């Protein structure tokens, strides 16, 4: 079985950050921490002007948090720490002064939708449907809600959250503003990402930095907000209802 990884490659002043996990690109805590550190590394590298966030494999961008790790939580501190993983990634992306382009080649579920929403510009393939499944397992998309609502609006966020077992189409995601454009193949997606990223890398870096601040105005409170949301999820995952639901999912 392939091992999980997070890598950074630089090409023509573009930093390509790629993450992978053999379980549909689910993100356990250690991979989330590696992702935070890699974004910081790209942020601090003067040879990188623009960042691309992508995942390995073909049909799943990210299945969200690690289900195995979720089941193993047995105290509030561990619960909060677990859900803080995506909070740290989103806040690191938000505060990074360089533009981050999302390359979404396949389905995004839960925290994966949060990652896509936290990019500054997102391109996808026709296979990149989206789902917020958290309510169906006894918790909720509390941590990623601010990022998703900011990108697609509260009404669409509510619709996805309530219809927790439904995959919403790539057309829905594009119509609501999560994706800027959609392509038929991964090859076409990669070509579009490359062209856009290298074009942006040729622009005035100070102008890009200033625009990023404008894009993310009124989000300075997210450092505290997302951790508060992580605590809510951390408490819910310990409840009898959620524990019983997770057991049923595990036995499927």
C-alpha positions as CSV (number, residue, x, y, z in Angstrom):
1,X,0.0,0.0,0.0
2,X,1.2,3.5,-0.8
3,X,2.4,5.6,2.1
4,X,0.8,8.9,3.0
5,X,2.8,12.0,2.1
6,X,2.8,15.8,1.7
7,X,5.3,17.2,-0.8
8,X,6.4,20.5,-2.2
9,X,7.8,20.9,-5.7
10,X,8.8,24.2,-7.3
11,X,8.4,24.9,-11.0
12,X,8.6,28.4,-12.6
13,X,8.1,30.2,-9.3
14,X,5.0,28.1,-8.5
15,X,5.0,25.9,-5.4
16,X,3.0,22.7,-5.9
17,X,1.9,21.2,-2.6
18,X,0.6,17.7,-3.0
19,X,-0.9,15.5,-0.2
20,X,-1.9,11.9,-0.4
21,X,-3.4,9.2,1.8
22,X,-4.3,5.7,0.5
23,X,-7.8,5.9,2.2
24,X,-9.3,8.2,-0.4
25,X,-7.0,11.1,0.6
26,X,-8.5,11.2,4.1
27,X,-6.4,13.5,6.4
28,X,-5.2,12.1,9.7
29,X,-3.7,14.5,12.2
30,X,-0.1,13.9,11.2
31,X,-0.8,14.6,7.5
32,X,-2.7,17.8,8.5
33,X,0.2,19.0,10.5
34,X,2.6,18.2,7.6
35,X,0.3,20.2,5.4
36,X,0.4,23.2,7.7
37,X,4.2,23.0,7.9
38,X,4.5,22.7,4.1
39,X,2.3,25.7,3.5
40,X,4.5,27.7,5.9
41,X,7.6,26.4,4.0
42,X,6.1,27.6,0.7
43,X,5.1,30.9,2.3
44,X,8.7,31.5,3.4
45,X,10.4,30.5,0.2
46,X,11.3,33.6,-1.8
47,X,11.5,31.5,-4.9
48,X,7.8,30.8,-4.8
49,X,5.3,33.4,-5.9
50,X,2.1,31.4,-6.1
51,X,1.0,28.2,-4.4
52,X,-1.0,25.3,-5.9
53,X,-2.8,22.9,-3.5
54,X,-3.5,19.4,-5.0
55,X,-3.8,15.8,-4.0
56,X,-2.5,12.5,-5.4
57,X,-4.7,10.0,-7.1
58,X,-7.5,10.5,-9.7
59,X,-11.1,10.5,-8.4
60,X,-11.0,11.8,-4.8
61,X,-9.5,15.1,-3.9
62,X,-10.0,14.6,-0.2
63,X,-12.4,12.5,1.9
64,X,-12.1,14.7,4.9
65,X,-10.9,13.7,8.4
66,X,-9.6,10.3,9.1
67,X,-12.5,8.0,10.1
68,X,-10.2,5.6,12.0
69,X,-8.8,8.4,14.1
70,X,-12.3,9.8,14.7
71,X,-13.6,6.5,16.1
72,X,-10.6,6.3,18.5
73,X,-11.3,9.6,20.2
74,X,-12.2,9.1,23.9
75,X,-11.7,12.4,25.7
76,X,-12.5,16.1,25.1
77,X,-9.0,17.3,24.8
78,X,-8.2,14.7,22.1
79,X,-11.4,15.5,20.4
80,X,-10.6,19.2,20.2
81,X,-7.1,18.5,19.1
82,X,-8.4,16.2,16.3
83,X,-10.8,18.8,14.9
84,X,-8.3,21.6,15.3
85,X,-6.2,20.0,12.5
86,X,-8.4,21.4,9.7
87,X,-8.7,24.6,11.7
88,X,-4.9,25.1,11.6
89,X,-4.7,24.3,7.9
90,X,-7.5,26.7,6.9
91,X,-6.1,29.5,9.1
92,X,-2.6,28.9,7.7
93,X,-4.0,29.1,4.1
94,X,-6.0,32.2,5.0
95,X,-3.0,34.0,6.5
96,X,-0.5,33.0,3.8
97,X,0.4,36.2,1.9
98,X,0.7,34.2,-1.4
99,X,-2.3,33.3,-3.5
100,X,-3.3,29.6,-3.3
101,X,-4.9,27.9,-6.3
102,X,-6.9,24.8,-5.7
103,X,-6.6,21.9,-8.1
104,X,-9.6,19.6,-7.4
105,X,-9.4,16.5,-9.5
106,X,-12.1,14.5,-7.8
107,X,-14.7,14.3,-5.0
108,X,-14.4,16.4,-1.9
109,X,-16.1,15.4,1.3
110,X,-16.3,17.2,4.6
111,X,-13.0,18.8,5.4
112,X,-12.0,18.4,1.8
113,X,-14.7,20.9,0.9
114,X,-13.2,23.1,3.5
115,X,-9.8,22.9,1.9
116,X,-11.2,23.8,-1.5
117,X,-13.1,26.7,0.0
118,X,-10.0,28.0,1.7
119,X,-8.1,28.4,-1.5
120,X,-8.2,31.8,-3.3
121,X,-9.2,30.4,-6.7
122,X,-10.3,26.9,-7.4
123,X,-10.3,24.8,-10.6
124,X,-11.8,21.3,-10.9
125,X,-12.7,18.4,-13.1
126,X,-16.2,17.2,-13.9
127,X,-15.8,14.5,-11.3
128,X,-15.3,16.9,-8.4
129,X,-18.7,16.6,-6.7
130,X,-19.0,17.7,-3.1
131,X,-20.6,16.5,0.1
132,X,-20.8,17.6,3.7
133,X,-21.5,14.3,5.5
134,X,-20.9,15.4,9.1
135,X,-24.5,15.5,10.4
136,X,-25.0,11.9,9.1
137,X,-22.4,10.6,11.6
138,X,-23.5,12.6,14.6
139,X,-21.3,15.8,14.4
140,X,-21.4,18.8,12.1
141,X,-19.2,20.8,9.7
142,X,-18.5,23.4,12.4
143,X,-14.8,24.0,11.8
144,X,-15.1,24.4,8.0
145,X,-18.4,26.3,8.0
146,X,-16.8,29.8,8.0
147,X,-14.7,29.0,5.0
148,X,-17.4,27.3,3.1
149,X,-20.1,29.9,3.9
150,X,-17.7,32.7,2.9
151,X,-17.2,31.0,-0.5
152,X,-20.7,29.7,-1.4
153,X,-23.0,31.6,0.9
154,X,-25.0,30.6,3.9
155,X,-28.0,29.3,2.0
156,X,-25.9,26.8,-0.1
157,X,-23.9,25.9,3.0
158,X,-27.1,25.1,4.9
159,X,-28.4,23.1,1.9
160,X,-25.3,20.9,1.8
161,X,-25.2,20.5,5.6
162,X,-28.8,19.4,5.9
163,X,-28.6,17.0,2.9
164,X,-25.7,15.3,4.5
165,X,-25.9,12.1,2.5
166,X,-26.1,13.8,-0.9
167,X,-23.3,14.4,-3.3
168,X,-23.9,17.8,-4.9
169,X,-22.9,18.1,-8.5
170,X,-19.8,19.9,-9.9
171,X,-22.3,22.2,-11.6
172,X,-23.8,23.1,-8.2
173,X,-20.3,23.8,-6.9
174,X,-19.4,26.0,-9.8
175,X,-22.7,27.9,-9.8
176,X,-22.3,28.7,-6.1
177,X,-18.7,29.9,-6.6
178,X,-16.7,27.1,-5.1
179,X,-15.1,26.4,-8.5
180,X,-14.2,29.1,-10.9
181,X,-14.1,26.6,-13.9
182,X,-14.6,22.9,-14.6
183,X,-12.7,20.7,-17.0
184,X,-13.5,17.4,-18.6
185,X,-10.1,15.7,-17.9
186,X,-7.3,15.9,-15.3
187,X,-4.9,16.8,-18.2
188,X,-7.0,19.8,-19.1
189,X,-7.3,20.8,-15.5
190,X,-3.5,20.6,-15.0
191,X,-2.8,22.7,-18.1
192,X,-5.2,25.4,-16.9
193,X,-3.8,25.4,-13.4
194,X,-0.2,25.7,-14.8
195,X,-1.1,28.6,-17.1
196,X,-3.0,30.5,-14.4
197,X,-0.3,29.9,-11.7
198,X,2.6,30.9,-13.9
199,X,0.7,34.0,-15.2
200,X,0.0,35.1,-11.6
201,X,3.6,34.4,-10.6
202,X,4.7,37.0,-13.2
203,X,2.5,39.7,-11.6
204,X,3.6,42.3,-9.0
205,X,4.0,40.2,-5.8
206,X,3.2,43.2,-3.6
207,X,-0.1,43.7,-5.5
208,X,-0.9,40.0,-5.0
209,X,-0.2,40.2,-1.3
210,X,-2.3,43.3,-0.9
211,X,-5.2,41.7,-2.8
212,X,-5.0,38.6,-0.7
213,X,-5.6,40.8,2.4
214,X,-8.6,42.4,0.7
215,X,-10.0,38.9,-0.2
216,X,-9.8,37.8,3.4
217,X,-10.9,41.0,5.1
218,X,-13.0,40.6,8.3
219,X,-11.6,37.1,9.1
220,X,-8.9,38.0,11.7
221,X,-11.2,36.4,14.4
222,X,-11.0,33.0,12.8
223,X,-8.0,31.9,14.8
224,X,-10.2,31.8,17.9
225,X,-13.5,31.0,16.1
226,X,-12.3,27.8,14.4
227,X,-10.8,26.5,17.6
228,X,-14.1,27.2,19.4
229,X,-15.8,25.2,16.6
230,X,-13.3,22.4,17.0
231,X,-14.3,22.2,20.7
232,X,-17.9,21.8,19.8
233,X,-17.1,18.9,17.4
234,X,-14.8,17.4,20.0
235,X,-17.6,17.3,22.5
236,X,-20.2,15.9,20.1
237,X,-18.0,13.0,19.0
238,X,-18.0,11.7,22.6
239,X,-21.7,11.6,22.9
240,X,-23.6,8.4,23.0
241,X,-25.5,9.1,19.8
242,X,-22.4,9.8,17.8
243,X,-20.5,6.8,19.3
244,X,-23.3,4.5,18.3
245,X,-23.5,6.0,14.8
246,X,-19.8,5.6,14.3
247,X,-20.0,2.0,15.4
248,X,-22.6,1.3,12.7
249,X,-20.4,3.0,10.1
250,X,-17.4,1.0,11.2
251,X,-19.3,-2.3,10.9
252,X,-20.6,-1.6,7.4
